[in-house]
């Protein structure tokens, strides 16, 4: 794999949660290309192993590990496997996350007609399912907190390490229709800054990447039609992204590798870096 920065991660152990997905799978491959031994964690063992196999085929060192980021026992078992195979974690990428339809409204704006009795197939703010909202918050926030508790302990006891969380453009400007996801990612950005301060005396740096709009398996149907054309929401996103395109997974790698490299970013701590084609900088006018 060609990487944008030539950094040396030889001897480092990297753990990537959500590593079976499109974005974090590419991150895992990039870390391995720079010499790290990579543990690819995913809820689905087959997805984790697929990425690990690709890394091995490219000459890297990796294992696929099934892990549920919402279950402490699952994470402790994963940490045991990683420790036995590779040693203690030096780099943790908290990539697991996502949204849920039950934390999403049907329309962008509430109108009085929406409140009439008998309106079908419509989820307004008032019909948001608390269980769905809870799931989204748990997956994103607890799904970052718990892996950090499990995998950063060895860093704190040893020579330190690096944690990179995955936030979102939603943390800067909440998107319409997805209040649970927007709120959860805002919590990730806040937690990143809190954790950077908390961990500063044990030499653990904590930063976050806030991706703009990337086409993944989770959002493909929201952004693109079956024929490859943009949906109405996809068109609106492109119109508000000054660079006029979606990001590619490789667009995240320069920021990722910079953040994990002690020589390049050893004094960078508590930051949330947008990688968004200027979406967050554009007022719409």
C-alpha positions as CSV (number, residue, x, y, z in Angstrom):
1,X,0.0,0.0,0.0
2,X,1.3,3.5,-0.9
3,X,1.1,5.9,2.1
4,X,1.4,9.7,1.9
5,X,3.9,9.9,4.8
6,X,7.0,7.8,5.3
7,X,6.9,7.2,9.1
8,X,8.6,4.4,11.1
9,X,6.2,2.4,13.2
10,X,8.5,-0.7,13.5
11,X,8.0,-2.3,16.9
12,X,4.7,-0.6,17.5
13,X,1.4,-2.4,18.2
14,X,-1.7,-0.8,16.8
15,X,-5.3,-1.7,17.6
16,X,-8.0,-0.5,15.3
17,X,-11.7,-0.9,16.4
18,X,-14.2,-0.9,13.6
19,X,-11.3,-2.1,11.5
20,X,-13.4,-4.3,9.3
21,X,-15.1,-1.2,7.8
22,X,-14.1,0.8,4.7
23,X,-12.4,3.8,6.4
24,X,-10.8,2.0,9.3
25,X,-9.8,-0.9,7.2
26,X,-7.7,1.4,5.1
27,X,-6.3,3.0,8.2
28,X,-5.2,-0.4,9.5
29,X,-3.5,-1.2,6.2
30,X,-1.6,2.2,6.3
31,X,-0.4,1.6,9.9
32,X,0.8,-1.9,8.8
33,X,2.6,-0.4,5.8
34,X,4.6,1.8,8.1
35,X,5.7,-1.2,10.1
36,X,3.2,-1.6,12.9
37,X,1.8,-4.9,14.0
38,X,-1.9,-4.3,13.6
39,X,-4.8,-5.9,15.5
40,X,-8.0,-5.4,13.4
41,X,-11.0,-5.5,15.7
42,X,-14.5,-5.7,14.5
43,X,-17.9,-7.0,15.7
44,X,-17.9,-9.4,12.7
45,X,-14.9,-11.7,12.9
46,X,-15.0,-12.3,9.1
47,X,-14.7,-8.6,8.3
48,X,-11.7,-8.2,10.7
49,X,-10.0,-11.2,9.2
50,X,-10.5,-10.0,5.7
51,X,-8.6,-6.8,6.4
52,X,-5.9,-8.7,8.3
53,X,-5.5,-11.1,5.4
54,X,-5.1,-8.1,3.0
55,X,-2.4,-6.7,5.3
56,X,-0.5,-10.0,5.4
57,X,-0.8,-10.4,1.7
58,X,0.9,-7.0,1.3
59,X,3.8,-8.1,3.5
60,X,2.5,-6.7,6.8
61,X,1.8,-8.2,10.2
62,X,-1.8,-8.4,11.4
63,X,-4.5,-10.4,13.2
64,X,-8.2,-10.2,13.0
65,X,-10.0,-10.2,16.3
66,X,-13.8,-10.3,17.0
67,X,-14.7,-7.7,19.6
68,X,-17.8,-5.9,20.8
69,X,-16.9,-2.4,21.8
70,X,-19.9,-2.2,24.1
71,X,-18.9,-5.3,26.2
72,X,-16.0,-5.0,28.6
73,X,-15.5,-8.8,28.7
74,X,-15.3,-9.0,25.0
75,X,-12.7,-6.2,24.9
76,X,-10.7,-7.7,27.7
77,X,-10.5,-11.0,25.8
78,X,-9.5,-9.1,22.7
79,X,-6.8,-7.3,24.7
80,X,-5.5,-10.6,26.0
81,X,-5.2,-12.0,22.4
82,X,-3.4,-8.9,21.2
83,X,-1.1,-8.9,24.2
84,X,-0.2,-12.5,23.7
85,X,0.3,-12.2,20.0
86,X,2.0,-8.8,19.7
87,X,2.5,-7.2,23.1
88,X,0.9,-4.2,24.7
89,X,-1.0,-1.6,22.5
90,X,1.0,1.5,21.6
91,X,-1.5,3.1,19.2
92,X,-5.3,2.9,19.6
93,X,-7.7,3.9,16.8
94,X,-11.2,4.2,18.0
95,X,-13.1,3.7,14.8
96,X,-16.2,1.8,15.8
97,X,-19.4,3.9,15.5
98,X,-22.4,4.5,13.5
99,X,-26.0,5.7,13.4
100,X,-29.4,4.0,13.7
101,X,-32.7,4.7,12.0
102,X,-34.5,4.9,15.3
103,X,-32.4,7.9,16.2
104,X,-33.3,9.7,13.0
105,X,-36.2,12.0,12.0
106,X,-38.0,11.6,8.7
107,X,-37.9,15.2,7.7
108,X,-35.4,18.0,8.1
109,X,-38.0,20.5,9.6
110,X,-41.0,20.1,11.8
111,X,-44.2,21.6,10.5
112,X,-47.5,22.0,12.2
113,X,-49.2,19.6,9.8
114,X,-46.8,16.9,11.0
115,X,-48.5,17.0,14.4
116,X,-51.9,16.1,13.2
117,X,-53.4,12.8,14.4
118,X,-53.2,10.0,11.9
119,X,-50.1,11.0,10.1
120,X,-48.4,7.8,9.1
121,X,-44.8,6.8,8.3
122,X,-43.5,9.9,9.8
123,X,-40.9,10.2,12.6
124,X,-40.8,13.7,14.1
125,X,-38.7,14.8,17.0
126,X,-41.6,13.7,19.2
127,X,-41.5,10.1,17.9
128,X,-37.8,9.6,18.3
129,X,-37.3,6.2,20.1
130,X,-35.3,6.7,23.3
131,X,-33.9,3.2,22.9
132,X,-32.6,4.1,19.4
133,X,-31.0,7.3,20.6
134,X,-29.4,5.4,23.5
135,X,-28.0,2.8,21.1
136,X,-26.4,5.5,19.0
137,X,-24.9,7.3,22.0
138,X,-23.6,4.0,23.4
139,X,-22.1,2.8,20.2
140,X,-20.2,6.0,19.6
141,X,-19.4,7.3,23.0
142,X,-19.2,4.1,25.2
143,X,-17.7,2.4,22.1
144,X,-14.8,4.8,22.4
145,X,-14.6,5.0,26.2
146,X,-14.5,1.3,26.9
147,X,-11.8,0.3,24.4
148,X,-9.7,3.2,25.6
149,X,-10.1,2.0,29.2
150,X,-9.0,-1.5,28.2
151,X,-6.2,-0.8,25.7
152,X,-4.6,2.4,27.2
153,X,-3.9,0.9,30.6
154,X,-0.8,-0.7,29.3
155,X,0.3,2.6,27.7
156,X,-0.2,4.4,31.1
157,X,1.8,1.7,32.9
158,X,4.6,1.7,30.3
159,X,6.1,4.5,28.1
160,X,2.8,6.1,26.9
161,X,1.1,5.9,23.6
162,X,-1.3,7.5,21.2
163,X,-5.1,7.4,21.0
164,X,-6.9,8.7,17.9
165,X,-10.7,8.9,18.1
166,X,-13.0,9.3,15.1
167,X,-15.3,12.3,15.4
168,X,-17.4,13.8,12.6
169,X,-18.4,17.0,10.9
170,X,-21.6,16.6,12.9
171,X,-19.6,17.5,16.0
172,X,-19.0,21.0,14.6
173,X,-22.3,21.6,12.8
174,X,-25.2,19.1,13.5
175,X,-26.8,17.8,10.4
176,X,-30.5,17.7,10.0
177,X,-32.4,14.5,10.7
178,X,-29.7,12.8,12.8
179,X,-29.8,14.4,16.2
180,X,-28.5,11.2,18.1
181,X,-25.5,10.8,15.8
182,X,-24.7,14.5,15.8
183,X,-24.9,14.6,19.6
184,X,-22.8,11.5,20.1
185,X,-20.0,12.7,17.8
186,X,-20.0,16.1,19.6
187,X,-19.5,14.0,22.8
188,X,-16.5,12.3,21.1
189,X,-14.9,15.6,20.4
190,X,-15.4,16.8,23.9
191,X,-14.2,13.5,25.4
192,X,-11.1,13.7,23.2
193,X,-10.1,17.0,24.8
194,X,-10.9,15.9,28.3
195,X,-9.0,12.7,27.9
196,X,-5.9,14.5,26.4
197,X,-5.7,16.5,29.6
198,X,-6.4,13.6,31.9
199,X,-3.7,11.4,30.2
200,X,-1.1,14.1,29.7
201,X,1.0,13.1,32.8
202,X,1.4,9.5,31.7
203,X,2.5,10.4,28.2
204,X,-0.6,9.4,26.3
205,X,-1.6,11.8,23.5
206,X,-5.2,11.9,22.5
207,X,-6.5,13.5,19.3
208,X,-9.4,13.0,16.9
209,X,-10.0,13.1,13.2
210,X,-13.3,14.6,12.1
211,X,-14.1,13.3,8.6
212,X,-16.4,15.1,6.3
213,X,-18.4,13.1,3.8
214,X,-17.1,9.7,2.7
215,X,-19.1,7.1,0.9
216,X,-19.2,3.9,3.1
217,X,-21.4,0.9,3.3
218,X,-23.5,2.6,6.1
219,X,-24.3,5.8,4.2
220,X,-24.1,4.7,0.5
221,X,-27.9,4.5,0.1
222,X,-28.4,7.9,1.7
223,X,-25.9,9.6,-0.7
224,X,-26.2,7.7,-4.0
225,X,-28.9,6.1,-6.0
226,X,-28.6,2.6,-7.5
227,X,-27.5,4.1,-10.8
228,X,-24.7,6.0,-9.2
229,X,-26.3,9.4,-9.3
230,X,-26.6,11.5,-6.2
231,X,-29.7,11.5,-4.0
232,X,-31.2,14.9,-3.0
233,X,-29.2,14.7,0.3
234,X,-26.1,13.8,-1.5
235,X,-26.5,16.7,-3.9
236,X,-27.0,19.1,-0.9
237,X,-23.8,17.8,0.7
238,X,-21.7,18.3,-2.4
239,X,-23.2,21.8,-2.8
240,X,-21.9,22.6,0.7
241,X,-18.5,21.0,0.2
242,X,-16.4,23.7,-1.5
243,X,-14.1,21.0,-3.1
244,X,-17.2,19.6,-4.7
245,X,-16.6,15.9,-4.0
246,X,-16.8,13.2,-1.4
247,X,-13.6,12.1,0.4
248,X,-11.8,8.8,-0.3
249,X,-10.5,6.7,2.5
250,X,-6.9,7.5,1.5
251,X,-7.7,11.2,2.2
252,X,-7.6,10.4,5.9
253,X,-4.2,8.8,6.0
254,X,-2.0,11.8,6.0
255,X,-3.7,13.2,9.1
256,X,-3.7,9.8,10.8
257,X,0.0,9.1,10.2
258,X,0.9,12.6,11.3
259,X,-1.0,12.2,14.5
260,X,0.5,8.8,15.5
261,X,4.1,9.8,14.7
262,X,5.9,11.1,17.8
263,X,8.5,13.0,15.8
264,X,5.9,14.8,13.7
265,X,3.1,15.4,16.3
266,X,4.7,14.8,19.6
267,X,3.3,18.1,21.0
268,X,-0.1,17.8,19.3
269,X,-2.6,16.8,21.9
270,X,-6.3,17.4,22.5
271,X,-7.1,18.4,18.9
272,X,-10.0,17.6,16.6
273,X,-8.8,17.8,13.0
274,X,-11.4,18.3,10.2
275,X,-10.7,16.4,7.0
276,X,-13.7,17.6,5.1
277,X,-13.0,19.5,1.8
278,X,-13.8,22.8,3.7
279,X,-17.3,21.7,4.6
280,X,-17.0,23.1,8.1
281,X,-15.5,26.4,6.8
282,X,-18.4,27.1,4.4
283,X,-21.3,29.2,5.5
284,X,-23.4,28.3,2.4
285,X,-23.1,31.8,0.9
